[in-house]
Amino acid sequence: MLGRRYNEGLHQAIEAKENVNVRRESKTLATITFQNYFRLYDKLAGMTGTAMTEADEFSEIYGLYPVEVPTNKPMIRIDNPDVVYKTEVAKFNAVIDRIVECHEKGQPVLVGTINIEKSELLSKMLKKHGIKHEVLNAKNHEREAEIIAQAGKFGAVTIATNMAGRGTDIMLGGNPEFLAKAKLRQKGYTDEVIAEATGFANTDDEEILNARADFAQFEAEFKDEIKDEAEQVKNAGGLYIIGTERHEARRIDNQLRGRSGRQGDPGESQFFLSMEDDLLRLFGGERMYRVMEALNVDEDLPIEVKILSNTVESAQKKLESQNYAIRKHVLQYDDVMNKQREIIYTQRDQVLDEMDLHEKILSMYDETVDQNMSLYCPKGQEESWNLAGLREYYLGWMLTPDDDLKGKDADEISEFLLTRGHELYEKREAEFGSEIMRDLERMILLRNVDMNWMDHIDAMEELKKGIGLRAYAQKDPVVMFKFESFDIFDEMTATIRENTVRQLFTVRVQKNEEVKREQVAKVTGTSGGDGTDTKRPVVRKGDKVGPNDPCPCGSGKKYKKCCMLKDNAES
């Protein structure tokens, strides 16, 4: 995907394997989980037909309590019990038989598969039987809504992955809105105009107004046309839903079933399973398979036993709770990171919003001095003082070789460093000017915050990888993660303070006149104004330019046909 790269060297390994240019690893600038992202909003709400199976998660994580709204018209869809076959081959044969049976009486069928591979397998089997059908998967995503909208037509057969085509109403007999849109396309209207034609925005555009008139006319015509077809479909039993496998989450199965029996329409649904399905195989299917082998059960004989349906449902509940536990576990770790994220982003916003950071920078310097004094010269522990280390730390930017710290107590050293720092900072401000100094303060602080925050994200990821091992020492990994991440965060904030202060005391500001003078000297090859010509051979730094590479001068020609001869002559 454009702009997306694997981290930790994996993308570079793939690039090396594929013999393409190995590019440098990208850095993560920011991270957040979906849960914490949604919790940033003051108000949260949603509407879905499948929330009740995830009610615990909604209430615990978001504080949202799902309420089930009764259907507008009574539900008359028939949900048949699951049928289980011994092998996958037998299951798909049974599915094809059921599709053929429904197709002969004109009942539309929507078949749900768990992946594209299975949908294409079913498509091949239907072609052998000569049944016209539509396949809905990621390969046809542009036509997805159009295909699914017509899945309720008389005799229609549609194969779709369980999640495909959501948000489109399947109307028995066909969807007049989509038929009218197709007619507009035939008439030569563009997709943009069609989108406007089906909207209600005010416009004076003649083409859009004409398209709206045509759309209203076509939709009315198709509504009349499909009335009889809709009755035929209702008499045939409505839309028949076939599930070829149970999903890990009941929510997805409910979504598939919910495509039929809308607004009081008749309909029917049934799931076809096999002992070789992933869900059954992982949760006791092998034991049942051995029992069927011992009883010599025929492959094509379906089993409709209540205990099997209960096994499938309990397996789904187990998987749902496992997946929820994983999501909750990830959230527990991210909650720790989230507090740190809030602190950093709040401070970052303050830096961006505040015009004057003068006092903040001086207080950061004071904190740095206090921290270094407690590290090198702790009060009451004169025998363990490291004056040489303290002097070396400040030498060159705060202390000169002539400064001597010997013979002073802790308070005197601290006072000396604080006074010297404040004096030097005032001198730098007088030298650069207040406006430049304010810009420097913001720029350097922001740069340090961003660079150290990126490193902190990587450090937290590394900590998360190994923290689970603390469970062997009878310690809660989440609690240990909180303690250790606090220490890492504390180190990061101290590093931001120290680097910002040091850079502000040592940064050099080059004025425009100096920059221009240097650029002129480079172009002319002169030493800078004494009249002596100091032309030297052109030395190319960085990667060598190949003869067939684009010329660095930007002409768009190959290097060998542009500047190569001139450069070789100069060198």
C-alpha positions as CSV (number, residue, x, y, z in Angstrom):
1,M,0.0,0.0,0.0
2,L,1.2,3.5,-0.9
3,G,2.9,5.1,2.0
4,R,2.7,2.0,4.2
5,R,5.9,0.1,5.2
6,Y,6.6,-2.8,7.6
7,N,8.9,-1.9,10.5
8,E,11.8,-3.5,12.3
9,G,13.7,-4.2,9.1
10,L,11.0,-6.5,7.6
11,H,10.3,-4.2,4.7
12,Q,14.1,-3.9,4.0
13,A,14.4,-7.7,4.0
14,I,11.6,-8.0,1.5
15,E,13.2,-5.3,-0.7
16,A,16.5,-7.1,-0.6
17,K,14.9,-10.5,-1.5
18,E,13.0,-8.9,-4.4
19,N,16.2,-7.2,-5.7
20,V,14.7,-3.7,-5.5
21,N,16.2,-0.5,-4.0
22,V,16.4,-1.0,-0.2
23,R,15.1,2.2,1.4
24,R,15.7,3.3,5.0
25,E,13.4,2.3,7.7
26,S,10.5,4.6,8.5
27,K,9.9,5.9,12.0
28,T,6.6,5.9,13.9
29,L,5.6,9.4,14.6
30,A,2.5,8.6,16.7
31,T,0.4,5.7,17.8
32,I,-3.1,5.2,19.2
33,T,-5.6,2.3,19.5
34,F,-9.0,2.6,18.1
35,Q,-10.5,2.4,21.6
36,N,-8.6,5.4,22.9
37,Y,-9.1,7.3,19.6
38,F,-12.9,6.9,19.9
39,R,-12.8,7.9,23.6
40,L,-11.3,11.3,22.6
41,Y,-14.8,12.3,21.5
42,D,-17.1,14.0,24.1
43,K,-20.1,12.1,22.7
44,L,-20.2,8.6,21.4
45,A,-23.2,6.8,19.9
46,G,-23.9,4.3,17.2
47,M,-26.5,2.2,15.5
48,T,-26.1,-1.4,14.3
49,G,-28.2,-4.5,14.0
50,T,-25.5,-6.7,15.6
51,A,-24.4,-4.9,18.8
52,M,-26.1,-7.2,21.3
53,T,-23.5,-10.0,21.0
54,E,-20.7,-7.4,21.9
55,A,-22.7,-5.7,24.7
56,D,-20.2,-6.4,27.4
57,E,-17.3,-4.8,25.4
58,F,-19.4,-1.7,24.6
59,S,-20.3,-1.2,28.2
60,E,-16.9,-1.9,29.7
61,I,-14.7,0.0,27.3
62,Y,-16.9,2.9,26.1
63,G,-19.6,3.1,28.8
64,L,-22.2,2.5,26.1
65,Y,-25.2,0.2,26.9
66,P,-26.8,-1.3,23.8
67,V,-30.6,-1.1,23.6
68,E,-32.4,-3.4,21.1
69,V,-35.0,-1.5,19.0
70,P,-37.9,-3.8,17.9
71,T,-38.4,-4.3,14.2
72,N,-40.7,-2.0,12.3
73,K,-42.8,-5.0,11.0
74,P,-43.0,-8.5,12.5
75,M,-40.0,-10.8,11.5
76,I,-41.3,-13.7,9.4
77,R,-37.9,-15.0,8.2
78,I,-37.4,-18.8,8.8
79,D,-34.0,-19.5,10.3
80,N,-33.4,-23.2,9.8
81,P,-31.0,-25.1,12.1
82,D,-27.5,-25.7,10.9
83,V,-26.7,-28.9,8.9
84,V,-23.3,-30.5,9.4
85,Y,-21.6,-32.8,6.9
86,K,-18.6,-35.1,7.3
87,T,-16.4,-33.4,4.7
88,E,-16.1,-30.0,3.0
89,V,-16.7,-31.5,-0.4
90,A,-20.0,-33.0,0.7
91,K,-21.0,-29.7,2.2
92,F,-20.4,-27.7,-1.0
93,N,-22.2,-30.4,-3.0
94,A,-25.2,-29.9,-0.7
95,V,-25.0,-26.1,-1.0
96,I,-25.1,-26.4,-4.8
97,D,-28.1,-28.8,-4.6
98,R,-29.9,-26.2,-2.5
99,I,-29.1,-23.4,-4.8
100,V,-30.3,-25.4,-7.8
101,E,-33.5,-26.3,-5.9
102,C,-34.2,-22.6,-5.1
103,H,-33.3,-21.4,-8.6
104,E,-35.7,-23.8,-10.3
105,K,-38.7,-22.1,-8.4
106,G,-37.3,-18.6,-9.0
107,Q,-36.3,-18.0,-5.3
108,P,-33.3,-15.6,-5.2
109,V,-30.3,-16.9,-3.3
110,L,-27.5,-15.0,-1.5
111,V,-24.6,-17.3,-0.5
112,G,-22.1,-16.0,2.1
113,T,-18.5,-17.3,2.2
114,I,-15.7,-16.5,4.6
115,N,-13.2,-15.7,1.9
116,I,-12.7,-15.0,-1.8
117,E,-11.1,-18.5,-2.4
118,K,-14.3,-20.2,-1.3
119,S,-16.6,-17.9,-3.3
120,E,-14.6,-18.6,-6.5
121,L,-14.8,-22.4,-5.8
122,L,-18.6,-22.1,-5.6
123,S,-18.6,-20.0,-8.7
124,K,-16.8,-22.8,-10.7
125,M,-19.3,-25.4,-9.4
126,L,-22.3,-23.3,-10.4
127,K,-20.8,-22.7,-13.9
128,K,-20.7,-26.5,-14.3
129,H,-24.4,-26.6,-13.5
130,G,-25.1,-23.7,-16.0
131,I,-26.5,-21.4,-13.4
132,K,-26.1,-17.7,-14.1
133,H,-24.8,-15.9,-11.0
134,E,-22.9,-12.9,-9.7
135,V,-19.7,-13.1,-7.6
136,L,-19.2,-10.3,-5.1
137,N,-15.7,-10.1,-3.6
138,A,-12.8,-7.6,-3.3
139,K,-12.1,-8.0,-7.1
140,N,-15.5,-6.4,-7.9
141,H,-15.6,-3.8,-5.1
142,E,-16.6,-1.0,-7.5
143,R,-19.7,-2.8,-8.6
144,E,-20.4,-4.1,-5.1
145,A,-23.4,-2.0,-4.2
146,E,-24.9,-2.4,-7.7
147,I,-24.6,-6.2,-7.6
148,I,-25.9,-6.6,-4.0
149,A,-28.9,-4.3,-4.7
150,Q,-30.2,-6.7,-7.3
151,A,-29.7,-9.8,-5.3
152,G,-33.5,-9.9,-4.6
153,K,-34.5,-10.3,-8.3
154,F,-36.5,-13.3,-9.4
155,G,-34.1,-16.3,-9.9
156,A,-31.0,-14.3,-9.0
157,V,-28.0,-16.1,-7.5
158,T,-25.3,-14.0,-5.7
159,I,-22.2,-15.2,-4.0
160,A,-20.6,-12.8,-1.6
161,T,-18.0,-12.8,1.2
162,N,-19.9,-12.3,4.5
163,M,-18.9,-8.7,4.9
164,A,-19.4,-7.6,1.3
165,G,-22.0,-5.0,0.2
166,R,-23.2,-3.9,3.6
167,G,-25.3,-0.7,3.7
168,T,-27.2,-1.5,0.5
169,D,-30.9,-2.5,0.8
170,I,-31.8,-5.8,-0.9
171,M,-35.3,-5.3,-2.1
172,L,-37.3,-8.2,-3.4
173,G,-37.8,-7.9,-7.2
174,G,-34.9,-5.5,-7.5
175,N,-33.9,-2.1,-6.4
176,P,-35.4,0.7,-8.6
177,E,-32.9,3.3,-7.4
178,F,-29.9,1.4,-8.8
179,L,-31.8,0.4,-11.9
180,A,-32.5,4.1,-12.5
181,K,-28.9,5.0,-11.9
182,A,-27.8,2.3,-14.5
183,K,-30.3,3.9,-17.0
184,L,-28.7,7.4,-16.4
185,R,-25.3,5.9,-17.1
186,Q,-26.6,4.5,-20.4
187,K,-27.9,8.0,-21.2
188,G,-24.3,9.3,-20.9
189,Y,-24.4,11.0,-17.5
190,T,-21.1,11.0,-15.5
191,D,-20.9,9.4,-12.0
192,E,-20.5,12.9,-10.5
193,V,-23.7,14.2,-12.1
194,I,-25.5,10.9,-11.1
195,A,-24.4,11.4,-7.5
196,E,-25.8,15.0,-7.5
197,A,-29.0,13.8,-9.3
198,T,-29.8,11.5,-6.4
199,G,-29.0,14.2,-3.8
200,F,-31.0,17.1,-2.5
201,A,-28.6,20.0,-2.6
202,N,-29.7,23.3,-4.1
203,T,-28.3,23.9,-7.6
204,D,-28.8,26.0,-10.7
205,D,-26.8,23.6,-12.9
206,E,-29.0,22.7,-15.9
207,E,-27.4,19.2,-16.4
208,I,-28.0,18.2,-12.8
209,L,-31.6,19.5,-12.9
210,N,-32.2,17.4,-16.1
211,A,-30.5,14.4,-14.5
212,R,-32.8,14.7,-11.4
213,A,-35.9,14.8,-13.7
214,D,-34.7,11.8,-15.6
215,F,-33.9,9.9,-12.4
216,A,-37.3,10.6,-10.9
217,Q,-39.0,9.4,-14.2
218,F,-36.8,6.2,-14.4
219,E,-37.3,5.3,-10.7
220,A,-41.1,5.6,-11.0
221,E,-41.1,3.4,-14.2
222,F,-38.9,0.7,-12.5
223,K,-41.1,0.8,-9.3
224,D,-44.1,-0.1,-11.5
225,E,-42.1,-2.8,-13.4
226,I,-40.8,-4.6,-10.3
227,K,-44.1,-4.7,-8.4
228,D,-45.2,-7.9,-10.1
229,E,-41.7,-9.4,-9.9
230,A,-41.6,-8.6,-6.1
231,E,-44.9,-10.5,-5.7
232,Q,-43.4,-13.5,-7.6
233,V,-40.4,-13.5,-5.3
234,K,-42.6,-13.3,-2.2
235,N,-44.6,-16.3,-3.4
236,A,-41.4,-18.2,-4.0
237,G,-40.4,-17.7,-0.4
238,G,-38.4,-14.5,-0.4
239,L,-34.6,-14.2,-0.3
240,Y,-32.8,-17.4,0.7
241,I,-29.6,-16.9,2.7
242,I,-27.0,-19.7,2.6
243,G,-24.0,-19.5,5.0
244,T,-21.2,-21.9,3.9
245,E,-19.3,-21.6,7.2
246,R,-19.7,-20.2,10.7
247,H,-17.6,-17.1,11.4
248,E,-15.5,-16.6,14.6
249,A,-18.0,-13.9,15.7
250,R,-21.7,-14.4,15.8
251,R,-22.1,-10.8,14.8
252,I,-20.9,-11.5,11.2
253,D,-23.3,-14.5,10.9
254,N,-26.1,-12.2,12.1
255,Q,-25.2,-9.6,9.5
256,L,-25.4,-12.3,6.8
257,R,-28.8,-13.5,8.0
258,G,-30.1,-10.0,8.4
259,R,-29.9,-9.4,4.6
260,S,-33.1,-11.4,4.3
261,G,-36.5,-10.8,5.9
262,R,-36.3,-7.0,5.9
263,Q,-39.4,-4.8,6.6
264,G,-41.6,-7.8,7.1
265,D,-40.6,-9.6,3.9
266,P,-40.6,-13.4,3.8
267,G,-37.2,-15.1,3.7
268,E,-35.2,-18.1,4.8
269,S,-31.7,-18.8,6.1
270,Q,-29.5,-21.8,6.8
271,F,-25.8,-22.5,7.5
272,F,-24.1,-25.5,6.0
273,L,-21.1,-26.7,8.0
274,S,-18.5,-29.6,7.8
275,M,-16.3,-31.3,10.3
276,E,-13.3,-29.9,8.4
277,D,-14.3,-26.2,9.0
278,D,-11.8,-24.3,11.1
279,L,-14.2,-23.5,13.9
280,L,-15.4,-27.1,14.4
281,R,-11.9,-28.6,13.9
282,L,-10.5,-26.4,16.6
283,F,-13.3,-27.0,19.1
284,G,-13.9,-30.7,19.2
285,G,-14.7,-31.4,15.6
286,E,-12.0,-34.1,15.3
287,R,-13.6,-36.1,18.1
288,M,-17.0,-35.9,16.3
289,Y,-15.3,-36.8,13.1
290,R,-13.8,-40.0,14.7
291,V,-17.3,-40.9,16.0
292,M,-18.8,-40.5,12.5
293,E,-15.9,-42.7,11.1
294,A,-16.6,-45.4,13.7
295,L,-20.4,-45.3,12.9
296,N,-19.5,-45.4,9.1
297,V,-21.7,-42.4,8.4
298,D,-22.1,-41.6,4.7
299,E,-20.4,-38.4,3.6
300,D,-23.5,-36.9,1.9
301,L,-25.7,-37.5,5.0
302,P,-26.4,-34.3,6.8
303,I,-26.5,-34.3,10.6
304,E,-29.0,-32.1,12.3
305,V,-28.3,-32.6,16.0
306,K,-29.0,-29.9,18.6
307,I,-25.8,-30.7,20.4
308,L,-23.8,-29.8,17.4
309,S,-25.5,-26.4,17.0
310,N,-24.8,-25.8,20.7
311,T,-21.1,-26.8,20.2
312,V,-20.8,-24.3,17.4
313,E,-22.4,-21.5,19.4
314,S,-20.3,-22.2,22.5
315,A,-17.2,-22.3,20.3
316,Q,-18.1,-18.9,18.8
317,K,-18.6,-17.5,22.3
318,K,-15.2,-18.8,23.4
319,L,-13.5,-17.2,20.4
320,E,-15.4,-13.9,21.0
321,S,-14.3,-13.8,24.6
322,Q,-10.7,-14.7,23.6
323,N,-10.6,-11.9,21.0
324,Y,-12.1,-9.5,23.5
325,A,-9.5,-10.5,26.1
326,I,-6.7,-9.8,23.5
327,R,-8.2,-6.3,22.7
328,K,-8.7,-5.5,26.4
329,H,-5.0,-6.6,27.0
330,V,-3.8,-4.3,24.3
331,L,-5.9,-1.5,25.7
332,Q,-4.5,-1.9,29.2
333,Y,-1.0,-1.3,27.8
334,D,-2.2,1.6,25.6
335,D,-4.0,3.3,28.6
336,V,-0.5,3.7,30.2
337,M,0.8,5.1,26.9
338,N,-2.3,7.3,26.6
339,K,-1.6,9.2,29.8
340,Q,1.9,10.0,28.5
341,R,0.5,10.9,25.1
342,E,-1.8,13.4,26.7
343,I,1.0,15.0,28.7
344,I,3.3,15.3,25.6
345,Y,0.6,16.6,23.3
346,T,-0.7,19.1,25.8
347,Q,2.9,20.5,26.2
348,R,3.4,20.4,22.5
349,D,0.2,22.4,21.9
350,Q,1.4,24.9,24.6
351,V,4.7,25.3,22.7
352,L,2.8,25.9,19.4
353,D,0.3,28.3,21.0
354,E,2.5,30.3,23.3
355,M,4.5,33.2,21.7
356,D,6.9,33.6,24.7
357,L,8.7,30.5,26.1
358,H,11.4,32.6,27.8
359,E,10.4,31.8,31.4
360,K,9.7,28.1,30.5
361,I,13.2,27.6,29.1
362,L,14.8,29.2,32.1
363,S,12.8,27.0,34.4
364,M,13.9,24.0,32.3
365,Y,17.5,25.1,32.8
366,D,16.9,25.4,36.6
367,E,15.5,21.9,36.7
368,T,18.5,20.6,34.8
369,V,20.9,22.2,37.2
370,D,19.0,20.7,40.2
371,Q,19.0,17.3,38.6
372,N,22.7,17.4,37.8
373,M,23.6,18.6,41.3
374,S,21.7,15.7,42.9
375,L,23.5,13.4,40.5
376,Y,27.1,14.7,40.8
377,C,27.1,16.6,44.1
378,P,24.3,15.2,46.5
379,K,23.9,17.3,49.6
380,G,25.4,15.7,52.8
381,Q,27.5,13.2,50.7
382,E,30.6,15.3,50.0
383,E,32.8,12.2,50.0
384,S,31.0,10.9,46.9
385,W,31.0,14.1,44.9
386,N,32.1,14.0,41.3
387,L,33.1,17.6,40.7
388,A,35.2,16.6,37.7
389,G,32.2,15.0,36.1
390,L,30.0,18.0,36.8
391,R,32.7,20.4,35.4
392,E,33.1,18.3,32.3
393,Y,29.3,18.2,31.7
394,Y,29.1,22.0,31.7
395,L,32.5,22.8,30.1
396,G,32.4,24.6,26.8
397,W,28.8,25.9,27.0
398,M,28.4,27.0,30.6
399,L,31.8,26.8,32.2
400,T,35.2,28.1,30.9
401,P,38.5,26.4,31.6
402,D,39.3,29.1,34.2
403,D,36.2,28.4,36.3
404,D,37.0,26.5,39.5
405,L,34.2,24.7,41.5
406,K,36.5,23.5,44.3
407,G,36.0,24.9,47.8
408,K,32.3,25.6,47.2
409,D,29.5,23.9,49.0
410,A,26.4,22.4,47.1
411,D,24.3,25.6,47.4
412,E,27.1,27.8,46.2
413,I,27.8,25.6,43.2
414,S,24.1,25.5,42.4
415,E,23.7,29.3,42.8
416,F,26.9,29.9,40.6
417,L,25.5,27.7,37.8
418,L,22.0,29.2,37.9
419,T,23.4,32.8,37.9
420,R,25.8,32.0,35.1
421,G,23.1,30.4,33.0
422,H,20.6,33.2,33.4
423,E,23.3,35.8,32.5
424,L,24.5,33.9,29.4
425,Y,20.9,33.5,28.3
426,E,20.2,37.2,28.6
427,K,23.4,37.9,26.6
428,R,22.3,35.6,23.8
429,E,18.9,37.3,23.7
430,A,20.6,40.7,23.4
431,E,22.8,39.3,20.6
432,F,20.1,37.7,18.5
433,G,17.2,39.9,19.4
434,S,13.9,38.9,21.1
435,E,12.1,37.9,17.9
436,I,14.8,35.4,16.7
437,M,15.2,34.0,20.3
438,R,11.5,33.3,20.6
439,D,11.5,31.4,17.2
440,L,14.6,29.5,18.2
441,E,13.0,28.5,21.5
442,R,9.9,27.1,19.8
443,M,11.8,25.4,17.0
444,I,14.4,23.7,19.2
445,L,11.9,22.6,21.9
446,L,9.5,21.2,19.3
447,R,12.3,19.3,17.5
448,N,13.5,17.8,20.7
449,V,10.0,16.8,21.8
450,D,9.3,15.1,18.4
451,M,12.6,13.3,18.1
452,N,12.5,12.0,21.7
453,W,8.8,11.1,21.5
454,M,9.5,8.9,18.4
455,D,12.4,7.1,20.3
456,H,10.1,6.7,23.3
457,I,7.4,5.0,21.1
458,D,10.1,2.5,20.0
459,A,11.3,2.0,23.6
460,M,7.8,1.3,24.8
461,E,7.2,-1.3,22.0
462,E,10.4,-3.1,23.0
463,L,9.4,-3.0,26.7
464,K,5.9,-4.4,25.8
465,K,7.5,-7.4,23.9
466,G,9.4,-8.7,26.9
467,I,7.3,-7.6,29.9
468,G,5.1,-10.8,29.7
469,L,8.1,-12.8,31.0
470,R,7.5,-11.0,34.4
471,A,4.6,-13.4,34.9
472,Y,7.1,-16.2,35.6
473,A,8.2,-14.2,38.7
474,Q,4.6,-14.1,39.9
475,K,4.4,-10.4,39.0
476,D,1.5,-8.8,37.0
477,P,3.0,-7.7,33.6
478,V,0.6,-4.8,33.3
479,V,1.6,-3.4,36.7
480,M,5.3,-3.9,35.9
481,F,4.8,-2.2,32.6
482,K,3.3,0.9,34.4
483,F,6.2,1.1,36.7
484,E,8.9,0.7,34.1
485,S,7.2,2.9,31.4
486,F,7.0,5.7,34.0
487,D,10.8,5.5,34.5
488,I,11.4,5.5,30.7
489,F,9.0,8.5,30.3
490,D,10.8,10.3,33.2
491,E,14.1,9.8,31.4
492,M,12.7,11.1,28.1
493,T,11.4,14.3,29.7
494,A,14.8,14.8,31.3
495,T,16.5,14.3,28.0
496,I,14.2,16.8,26.3
497,R,15.0,19.4,29.0
498,E,18.8,18.8,28.8
499,N,19.0,18.7,25.0
500,T,16.8,21.8,24.6
501,V,18.8,23.9,27.1
502,R,22.2,22.8,25.8
503,Q,21.2,23.5,22.1
504,L,19.8,26.9,23.0
505,F,23.0,27.9,24.7
506,T,25.3,26.6,21.9
507,V,23.3,27.3,18.7
508,R,24.8,29.6,16.2
509,V,22.6,32.0,14.1
510,Q,23.9,32.8,10.6
511,K,22.6,36.0,9.1
512,N,21.4,36.3,5.5
513,E,24.5,38.3,4.5
514,E,26.9,35.6,5.7
515,V,24.9,32.9,3.9
516,K,24.8,34.8,0.6
517,R,28.6,35.5,0.9
518,E,29.3,31.8,1.4
519,Q,27.1,30.9,-1.5
520,V,28.8,33.4,-3.8
521,A,32.2,32.1,-2.7
522,K,31.2,28.5,-3.6
523,V,29.8,29.5,-7.0
524,T,32.8,31.6,-8.1
525,G,35.4,29.4,-6.4
526,T,37.0,32.5,-4.7
527,S,38.2,32.6,-1.2
528,G,35.8,35.4,-0.2
529,G,37.0,38.8,-1.2
530,D,40.8,39.0,-1.1
531,G,41.0,38.9,-4.9
532,T,43.0,35.7,-5.1
533,D,41.5,33.0,-7.3
534,T,41.3,29.7,-5.4
535,K,39.5,27.6,-8.0
536,R,39.7,23.9,-7.1
537,P,38.6,20.8,-9.0
538,V,34.9,19.9,-8.6
539,V,34.6,17.2,-6.0
540,R,31.3,15.3,-6.0
541,K,30.1,14.3,-2.5
542,G,27.5,11.7,-1.8
543,D,26.5,8.9,-4.2
544,K,28.3,8.8,-7.6
545,V,26.0,9.7,-10.5
546,G,25.8,6.9,-13.1
547,P,26.0,7.7,-16.9
548,N,22.3,6.6,-17.3
549,D,21.0,8.4,-14.2
550,P,19.1,11.7,-14.5
551,C,21.4,14.6,-14.6
552,P,21.7,16.4,-11.2
553,C,21.4,19.8,-12.9
554,G,17.6,19.1,-13.4
555,S,17.5,19.2,-17.2
556,G,15.7,15.9,-17.4
557,K,18.3,14.4,-19.7
558,K,20.6,11.5,-18.9
559,Y,23.8,12.5,-17.1
560,K,26.0,11.1,-20.0
561,K,24.1,13.4,-22.5
562,C,24.2,16.5,-20.3
563,C,26.9,17.4,-17.8
564,M,29.1,14.3,-17.7
565,L,31.7,15.6,-20.2
566,K,31.9,19.0,-18.6
567,D,32.3,17.5,-15.1
568,N,35.0,15.1,-16.3
569,A,36.9,18.0,-18.0
570,E,36.8,20.0,-14.7
571,S,38.0,17.1,-12.6
